[in-house]
Amino acid sequence: MAGYLDAIRLHDIVFYGSHPRTREGMVDNIIIDYLTGMLQAGADAGAWPIDDARFTAVFLFSGLHAVVDDAHSKEKRLDRSRLTRRLEQLSFRAVGLGS
């Protein structure tokens, strides 16, 4: 999260500057593949009760990007610790952890 915020302009140039976002690019990428593997491994180990690791990975990946993009473009002064805390809480809830 901090890395994404630190390099958001570079991220935008690398991922969006040369070509527009596509639906496939937002759901068919290596980060989602790694996240799917991690989520599935956690489910297999009993760490969290998710039914579909890929579905959850796509949701978390897309949601994180949308929330960060919204905060970055709308807030005058980005409260990074608040944003990070809220994203962590929501992510834990998405996999069945936390309140």
SEMI-372716 format. One record per residue: residue in one letter; x, y, z of N, C-alpha, C in turn. Coordinates in steps of 0.02 Angstrom, whole numbers, always signed. Layout:
BEGIN
- resn,n.u,n.v,n.w,ca.u,ca.v,ca.w,c.u,c.v,c.w
- a,X,Y,Z,X,Y,Z,X,Y,Z
...
This chain:
BEGIN
- resn,n.u,n.v,n.w,ca.u,ca.v,ca.w,c.u,c.v,c.w
- m,+41,-59,+0,+0,+0,+0,+43,+63,+0
- a,+91,+66,+46,+134,+124,+49,+174,+132,-16
- g,+197,+76,-43,+233,+78,-106,+191,+105,-163
- y,+128,+85,-165,+83,+110,-216,+73,+185,-209
- l,+62,+208,-147,+54,+280,-136,+117,+319,-150
- d,+175,+291,-132,+238,+325,-144,+252,+334,-219
- a,+231,+285,-258,+247,+285,-329,+185,+291,-374
- i,+134,+324,-350,+71,+324,-387,+79,+356,-456
- r,+119,+408,-462,+129,+439,-528,+167,+393,-574
- l,+219,+361,-549,+256,+313,-589,+211,+254,-608
- h,+172,+230,-561,+125,+176,-574,+78,+195,-631
- d,+52,+256,-630,+6,+278,-682,+40,+282,-750
- i,+102,+305,-751,+138,+309,-815,+151,+239,-843
- v,+175,+195,-800,+192,+127,-822,+131,+88,-844
- f,+78,+91,-803,+20,+48,-817,-34,+81,-859
- y,-39,+147,-858,-94,+179,-893,-71,+229,-945
- g,-9,+253,-940,+14,+305,-985,+20,+284,-1058
- s,+40,+222,-1069,+52,+200,-1137,-10,+171,-1170
- h,-58,+149,-1131,-119,+121,-1159,-176,+127,-1108
- p,-236,+132,-1132,-292,+138,-1085,-304,+74,-1046
- r,-334,+79,-988,-352,+21,-949,-400,-22,-989
- t,-392,-86,-982,-439,-132,-1013,-469,-174,-958
- r,-526,-202,-971,-556,-246,-922,-511,-305,-909
- e,-482,-333,-961,-439,-391,-953,-377,-374,-910
- g,-348,-316,-921,-289,-296,-884,-302,-286,-810
- m,-363,-267,-794,-380,-256,-723,-394,-321,-687
- v,-405,-376,-723,-420,-439,-689,-374,-496,-709
- d,-336,-487,-761,-291,-539,-785,-219,-514,-781
- n,-191,-519,-721,-122,-495,-712,-87,-535,-658
- i,-23,-530,-656,+19,-571,-612,+5,-557,-538
- i,-12,-496,-521,-25,-480,-451,-87,-517,-426
- i,-139,-519,-467,-198,-557,-448,-182,-631,-444
- d,-140,-655,-489,-120,-726,-487,-85,-742,-421
- y,-38,-699,-400,-3,-710,-337,-50,-705,-277
- l,-93,-655,-279,-141,-647,-225,-189,-706,-220
- t,-210,-732,-277,-253,-791,-278,-217,-850,-245
- g,-154,-860,-262,-115,-914,-232,-109,-906,-157
- m,-96,-846,-134,-89,-833,-63,-155,-845,-27
- l,-209,-820,-56,-274,-829,-25,-294,-902,-23
- q,-280,-939,-77,-296,-1010,-78,-255,-1049,-27
- a,-191,-1032,-22,-148,-1066,+27,-174,-1053,+98
- g,-195,-991,+112,-223,-975,+177,-288,-1012,+190
- a,-330,-1018,+139,-393,-1055,+147,-378,-1129,+159
- d,-331,-1157,+121,-313,-1227,+130,-284,-1241,+200
- a,-250,-1191,+228,-220,-1199,+295,-270,-1182,+351
- g,-330,-1160,+332,-380,-1143,+382,-372,-1073,+411
- a,-332,-1031,+379,-321,-964,+405,-381,-918,+395
- w,-419,-930,+341,-479,-891,+328,-529,-932,+288
- p,-592,-915,+298,-646,-955,+267,-672,-925,+202
- i,-631,-924,+150,-655,-897,+86,-676,-955,+41
- d,-726,-943,+0,-751,-995,-45,-715,-995,-113
- d,-694,-936,-135,-666,-930,-202,-607,-881,-200
- a,-547,-908,-201,-487,-867,-194,-480,-817,-251
- r,-494,-837,-312,-487,-792,-370,-537,-734,-364
- f,-600,-749,-349,-651,-698,-340,-628,-647,-288
- t,-604,-672,-231,-582,-628,-177,-521,-587,-198
- a,-474,-617,-234,-415,-581,-257,-433,-525,-305
- v,-478,-538,-352,-499,-486,-399,-534,-430,-362
- f,-577,-447,-315,-613,-398,-274,-563,-354,-236
- l,-516,-385,-201,-468,-347,-162,-423,-303,-205
- f,-397,-331,-260,-354,-293,-305,-390,-233,-334
- s,-448,-245,-362,-486,-191,-394,-509,-140,-343
- g,-532,-164,-286,-555,-119,-233,-500,-74,-207
- l,-441,-103,-196,-385,-63,-171,-368,-8,-221
- h,-363,-25,-284,-347,+25,-335,-400,+80,-338
- a,-463,+61,-336,-516,+110,-341,-516,+157,-280
- v,-508,+129,-221,-508,+170,-160,-448,+217,-159
- v,-390,+192,-176,-330,+235,-176,-337,+289,-230
- d,-360,+271,-289,-368,+321,-342,-419,+374,-321
- d,-473,+353,-290,-524,+401,-268,-495,+448,-215
- a,-461,+421,-166,-432,+462,-113,-379,+509,-141
- h,-338,+484,-186,-284,+524,-215,-312,+582,-256
- s,-367,+571,-290,-394,+624,-333,-442,+671,-297
- k,-472,+649,-242,-524,+689,-209,-501,+724,-145
- e,-454,+695,-110,-434,+725,-46,-380,+778,-56
- k,-388,+834,-21,-338,+887,-26,-272,+865,+6
- r,-277,+833,+62,-218,+807,+98,-232,+735,+116
- l,-199,+690,+84,-211,+619,+93,-186,+595,+162
- d,-230,+568,+201,-214,+540,+266,-195,+466,+255
- r,-132,+454,+243,-108,+388,+225,-121,+335,+279
- s,-110,+353,+341,-119,+303,+394,-193,+285,+400
- r,-237,+333,+394,-309,+319,+397,-330,+276,+338
- l,-307,+293,+278,-324,+255,+219,-298,+183,+224
- t,-237,+175,+247,-207,+109,+255,-246,+68,+306
- r,-262,+98,+362,-299,+64,+415,-367,+41,+389
- r,-402,+84,+354,-468,+66,+328,-464,+11,+275
- l,-413,+14,+232,-404,-39,+182,-387,-105,+215
- e,-344,-104,+265,-326,-165,+302,-388,-196,+334
- q,-428,-154,+368,-488,-179,+401,-537,-210,+351
- l,-547,-177,+295,-593,-202,+245,-566,-267,+214
- s,-501,-270,+202,-471,-330,+173,-477,-389,+221
- f,-465,-378,+286,-473,-431,+335,-546,-455,+337
- r,-592,-409,+334,-663,-428,+334,-681,-468,+272
- a,-651,-450,+215,-666,-485,+152,-646,-559,+155
- v,-596,-575,+195,-575,-645,+201,-602,-678,+265
- g,-646,-643,+299,-679,-672,+357,-642,-662,+422
- l,-597,-614,+425,-560,-600,+487,-578,-531,+513
- g,-574,-522,+577,-588,-456,+606,-662,-443,+613
- s,-676,-385,+641,-746,-368,+653,-771,-316,+604
